[in-house]
Amino acid sequence: MPTLSLAHISLLPASPLEMIEAGAAAGFDCVGIRLEPALADEARFPVTPGSPMMREIAARLDATGLRLLDVEVFRLISGLRFARYRGVLEACAALDARELLVTCDVADEGEAADLLADAADVAAEYGLFVNLEFMPFQAVRTLDIASRLVARADRPNAAVLIDALHVHRAGVSVANLAAFDKRRMRYIQLCDGTAPPPDFDTMLFQARYERLMPGEGVLPLRDYLRALPRDCPLSLEVPMRGRLAEIGALELAQQAMRTTRALLAALDDSAAS
């Protein structure tokens, strides 16, 4: 069984402390936390070195035995240096996180690669890896583009983040996944979803608020997982705003764990037959 983590977006607007409690109660090994908001209306949690919330996070991680898999969302923006995140990076290192989720909407690949190299250099000072996520509604929209940027950045702590929903909606084939350099992959974001919608606005909305649990949608998750390393950590990224409001954070976390275990068990059964 790979390491299983619960992504913060699955339970937003829960705080990092609530994430840890729900993740531990549902049986996860790790959680991710969002310290840099993706949208203007998201909460910013005061997690900086020595802050009360940082001390409480450390205490709850210790009490539950959970670890932090990743911290998000760090944006690569034209004209801005990654050093602006140093305070948060110091907190990440103190909490023993290892993975940073980074995004980039810069179309020029030379500039984007330079921004990624800068991010990797700053992150390396804190023992952190940068994981570039491709999304079909941003400039870095495919696995091929993300792979080229990581190769051009040429930093040992730079990787590509594989998200099952974006793999499907960007048209990445199972053969492409199988051929991908696994040395450039640190963890996988797992979910299910519907068939791709006809426009990017709906695609973006669904990615943020209307995903599905593994096994509930049309994504060929078994094929994807067969093409990827079985020991790679899986981060359950299942934002389901309506279901979260209906059943609450704990039950949603438990559903994510149950459906993921069922998927992995079915994968093992098919491999054995």
CORQUI-V451790 format. One record per residue. N is the residue number from 1. RES is the residue in three letters. SS is DSSP state (@ for helix, = for strand, . for the rest). PHI is phi in whole degrees, -180 to 180 (none if undefined). Layout:
n=N res=RES ss=SS phi=PHI
n=N res=RES ss=SS phi=PHI
This chain:
n=1 res=MET ss=. phi=none
n=2 res=PRO ss=. phi=-69
n=3 res=THR ss=. phi=-62
n=4 res=LEU ss== phi=-114
n=5 res=SER ss== phi=-126
n=6 res=LEU ss== phi=-109
n=7 res=ALA ss=. phi=-75
n=8 res=HIS ss=@ phi=-62
n=9 res=ILE ss=@ phi=-61
n=10 res=SER ss=@ phi=-63
n=11 res=LEU ss=. phi=-120
n=12 res=LEU ss=. phi=-55
n=13 res=PRO ss=. phi=-97
n=14 res=ALA ss=. phi=-58
n=15 res=SER ss=. phi=-79
n=16 res=PRO ss=@ phi=-55
n=17 res=LEU ss=@ phi=-66
n=18 res=GLU ss=@ phi=-68
n=19 res=MET ss=@ phi=-59
n=20 res=ILE ss=@ phi=-63
n=21 res=GLU ss=@ phi=-63
n=22 res=ALA ss=@ phi=-67
n=23 res=GLY ss=@ phi=-63
n=24 res=ALA ss=@ phi=-66
n=25 res=ALA ss=@ phi=-65
n=26 res=ALA ss=@ phi=-86
n=27 res=GLY ss=. phi=94
n=28 res=PHE ss=. phi=-74
n=29 res=ASP ss=. phi=-85
n=30 res=CYS ss== phi=-144
n=31 res=VAL ss== phi=-136
n=32 res=GLY ss== phi=-110
n=33 res=ILE ss== phi=-131
n=34 res=ARG ss== phi=-104
n=35 res=LEU ss=. phi=-101
n=36 res=GLU ss=. phi=-117
n=37 res=PRO ss=. phi=-58
n=38 res=ALA ss=. phi=-86
n=39 res=LEU ss=. phi=-129
n=40 res=ALA ss=. phi=-64
n=41 res=ASP ss=. phi=-90
n=42 res=GLU ss=. phi=-84
n=43 res=ALA ss=. phi=-70
n=44 res=ARG ss=. phi=-107
n=45 res=PHE ss=. phi=-91
n=46 res=PRO ss=. phi=-78
n=47 res=VAL ss=. phi=-108
n=48 res=THR ss=. phi=-133
n=49 res=PRO ss=. phi=-53
n=50 res=GLY ss=. phi=84
n=51 res=SER ss=. phi=-72
n=52 res=PRO ss=@ phi=-58
n=53 res=MET ss=@ phi=-66
n=54 res=MET ss=@ phi=-63
n=55 res=ARG ss=@ phi=-64
n=56 res=GLU ss=@ phi=-69
n=57 res=ILE ss=@ phi=-60
n=58 res=ALA ss=@ phi=-60
n=59 res=ALA ss=@ phi=-66
n=60 res=ARG ss=@ phi=-72
n=61 res=LEU ss=@ phi=-60
n=62 res=ASP ss=@ phi=-64
n=63 res=ALA ss=@ phi=-69
n=64 res=THR ss=@ phi=-91
n=65 res=GLY ss=. phi=82
n=66 res=LEU ss=. phi=-78
n=67 res=ARG ss== phi=-122
n=68 res=LEU ss== phi=-88
n=69 res=LEU ss== phi=-83
n=70 res=ASP ss== phi=-146
n=71 res=VAL ss== phi=-129
n=72 res=GLU ss== phi=-141
n=73 res=VAL ss== phi=-110
n=74 res=PHE ss== phi=-105
n=75 res=ARG ss== phi=-94
n=76 res=LEU ss== phi=-92
n=77 res=ILE ss=. phi=-124
n=78 res=SER ss=. phi=-53
n=79 res=GLY ss=. phi=86
n=80 res=LEU ss=. phi=-114
n=81 res=ARG ss=. phi=-90
n=82 res=PHE ss=@ phi=-70
n=83 res=ALA ss=@ phi=-60
n=84 res=ARG ss=@ phi=-64
n=85 res=TYR ss=@ phi=-96
n=86 res=ARG ss=@ phi=-54
n=87 res=GLY ss=@ phi=-60
n=88 res=VAL ss=@ phi=-69
n=89 res=LEU ss=@ phi=-64
n=90 res=GLU ss=@ phi=-63
n=91 res=ALA ss=@ phi=-65
n=92 res=CYS ss=@ phi=-57
n=93 res=ALA ss=@ phi=-64
n=94 res=ALA ss=@ phi=-65
n=95 res=LEU ss=. phi=-89
n=96 res=ASP ss=. phi=66
n=97 res=ALA ss=. phi=-72
n=98 res=ARG ss=. phi=-127
n=99 res=GLU ss== phi=-115
n=100 res=LEU ss== phi=-112
n=101 res=LEU ss== phi=-92
n=102 res=VAL ss== phi=-121
n=103 res=THR ss== phi=-126
n=104 res=CYS ss== phi=-149
n=105 res=ASP ss=. phi=-118
n=106 res=VAL ss=. phi=-98
n=107 res=ALA ss=. phi=-74
n=108 res=ASP ss=. phi=-71
n=109 res=GLU ss=@ phi=-69
n=110 res=GLY ss=@ phi=-65
n=111 res=GLU ss=@ phi=-66
n=112 res=ALA ss=@ phi=-62
n=113 res=ALA ss=@ phi=-66
n=114 res=ASP ss=@ phi=-65
n=115 res=LEU ss=@ phi=-64
n=116 res=LEU ss=@ phi=-68
n=117 res=ALA ss=@ phi=-63
n=118 res=ASP ss=@ phi=-61
n=119 res=ALA ss=@ phi=-61
n=120 res=ALA ss=@ phi=-65
n=121 res=ASP ss=@ phi=-64
n=122 res=VAL ss=@ phi=-67
n=123 res=ALA ss=@ phi=-62
n=124 res=ALA ss=@ phi=-62
n=125 res=GLU ss=. phi=-63
n=126 res=TYR ss=. phi=-112
n=127 res=GLY ss=. phi=71
n=128 res=LEU ss=. phi=-112
n=129 res=PHE ss== phi=-103
n=130 res=VAL ss== phi=-105
n=131 res=ASN ss== phi=-118
n=132 res=LEU ss== phi=-84
n=133 res=GLU ss== phi=-95
n=134 res=PHE ss=. phi=-94
n=135 res=MET ss=. phi=-142
n=136 res=PRO ss=. phi=-67
n=137 res=PHE ss=. phi=-105
n=138 res=GLN ss=. phi=-125
n=139 res=ALA ss=. phi=-62
n=140 res=VAL ss=. phi=-86
n=141 res=ARG ss=. phi=-106
n=142 res=THR ss=. phi=-135
n=143 res=LEU ss=@ phi=-62
n=144 res=ASP ss=@ phi=-62
n=145 res=ILE ss=@ phi=-64
n=146 res=ALA ss=@ phi=-60
n=147 res=SER ss=@ phi=-64
n=148 res=ARG ss=@ phi=-64
n=149 res=LEU ss=@ phi=-64
n=150 res=VAL ss=@ phi=-64
n=151 res=ALA ss=@ phi=-65
n=152 res=ARG ss=@ phi=-69
n=153 res=ALA ss=@ phi=-65
n=154 res=ASP ss=. phi=55
n=155 res=ARG ss=. phi=-123
n=156 res=PRO ss=. phi=-66
n=157 res=ASN ss=. phi=-105
n=158 res=ALA ss== phi=-110
n=159 res=ALA ss== phi=-141
n=160 res=VAL ss== phi=-104
n=161 res=LEU ss== phi=-95
n=162 res=ILE ss== phi=-95
n=163 res=ASP ss== phi=-115
n=164 res=ALA ss=@ phi=-58
n=165 res=LEU ss=@ phi=-66
n=166 res=HIS ss=@ phi=-70
n=167 res=VAL ss=@ phi=-57
n=168 res=HIS ss=@ phi=-66
n=169 res=ARG ss=@ phi=-81
n=170 res=ALA ss=. phi=-91
n=171 res=GLY ss=. phi=76
n=172 res=VAL ss=. phi=-75
n=173 res=SER ss=. phi=-83
n=174 res=VAL ss=@ phi=-61
n=175 res=ALA ss=@ phi=-63
n=176 res=ASN ss=@ phi=-62
n=177 res=LEU ss=@ phi=-62
n=178 res=ALA ss=@ phi=-63
n=179 res=ALA ss=@ phi=-84
n=180 res=PHE ss=. phi=-64
n=181 res=ASP ss=. phi=-68
n=182 res=LYS ss=@ phi=-67
n=183 res=ARG ss=@ phi=-69
n=184 res=ARG ss=@ phi=-102
n=185 res=MET ss=. phi=-135
n=186 res=ARG ss=. phi=-110
n=187 res=TYR ss== phi=-160
n=188 res=ILE ss== phi=-126
n=189 res=GLN ss== phi=-95
n=190 res=LEU ss== phi=-119
n=191 res=CYS ss=. phi=-167
n=192 res=ASP ss== phi=-128
n=193 res=GLY ss=. phi=-168
n=194 res=THR ss=. phi=-87
n=195 res=ALA ss=. phi=-62
n=196 res=PRO ss=. phi=-57
n=197 res=PRO ss=. phi=-73
n=198 res=PRO ss=. phi=-79
n=199 res=ASP ss=. phi=-138
n=200 res=PHE ss=@ phi=-68
n=201 res=ASP ss=@ phi=-62
n=202 res=THR ss=@ phi=-67
n=203 res=MET ss=@ phi=-60
n=204 res=LEU ss=@ phi=-65
n=205 res=PHE ss=@ phi=-61
n=206 res=GLN ss=@ phi=-65
n=207 res=ALA ss=@ phi=-62
n=208 res=ARG ss=@ phi=-88
n=209 res=TYR ss=@ phi=-132
n=210 res=GLU ss== phi=-137
n=211 res=ARG ss=. phi=-87
n=212 res=LEU ss== phi=-128
n=213 res=MET ss=. phi=-69
n=214 res=PRO ss=. phi=-52
n=215 res=GLY ss=. phi=93
n=216 res=GLU ss=. phi=-96
n=217 res=GLY ss=. phi=-125
n=218 res=VAL ss=. phi=-107
n=219 res=LEU ss=. phi=-69
n=220 res=PRO ss=. phi=-81
n=221 res=LEU ss=@ phi=-63
n=222 res=ARG ss=@ phi=-62
n=223 res=ASP ss=@ phi=-64
n=224 res=TYR ss=@ phi=-61
n=225 res=LEU ss=@ phi=-68
n=226 res=ARG ss=@ phi=-65
n=227 res=ALA ss=@ phi=-84
n=228 res=LEU ss=. phi=-117
n=229 res=PRO ss=. phi=-61
n=230 res=ARG ss=. phi=-72
n=231 res=ASP ss=. phi=-95
n=232 res=CYS ss=. phi=-77
n=233 res=PRO ss== phi=-56
n=234 res=LEU ss== phi=-111
n=235 res=SER ss== phi=-104
n=236 res=LEU ss== phi=-81
n=237 res=GLU ss=. phi=-109
n=238 res=VAL ss=. phi=-128
n=239 res=PRO ss=. phi=-65
n=240 res=MET ss== phi=-140
n=241 res=ARG ss=@ phi=-59
n=242 res=GLY ss=@ phi=-66
n=243 res=ARG ss=@ phi=-68
n=244 res=LEU ss=@ phi=-60
n=245 res=ALA ss=@ phi=-64
n=246 res=GLU ss=@ phi=-80
n=247 res=ILE ss=@ phi=-112
n=248 res=GLY ss=. phi=91
n=249 res=ALA ss=@ phi=-66
n=250 res=LEU ss=@ phi=-64
n=251 res=GLU ss=@ phi=-65
n=252 res=LEU ss=@ phi=-65
n=253 res=ALA ss=@ phi=-62
n=254 res=GLN ss=@ phi=-66
n=255 res=GLN ss=@ phi=-62
n=256 res=ALA ss=@ phi=-61
n=257 res=MET ss=@ phi=-67
n=258 res=ARG ss=@ phi=-62
n=259 res=THR ss=@ phi=-68
n=260 res=THR ss=@ phi=-69
n=261 res=ARG ss=@ phi=-61
n=262 res=ALA ss=@ phi=-64
n=263 res=LEU ss=@ phi=-62
n=264 res=LEU ss=@ phi=-68
n=265 res=ALA ss=@ phi=-65
n=266 res=ALA ss=@ phi=-64
n=267 res=LEU ss=@ phi=-65
n=268 res=ASP ss=@ phi=-65
n=269 res=ASP ss=@ phi=-63
n=270 res=SER ss=@ phi=-69
n=271 res=ALA ss=@ phi=-70
n=272 res=ALA ss=@ phi=-80
n=273 res=SER ss=. phi=-85
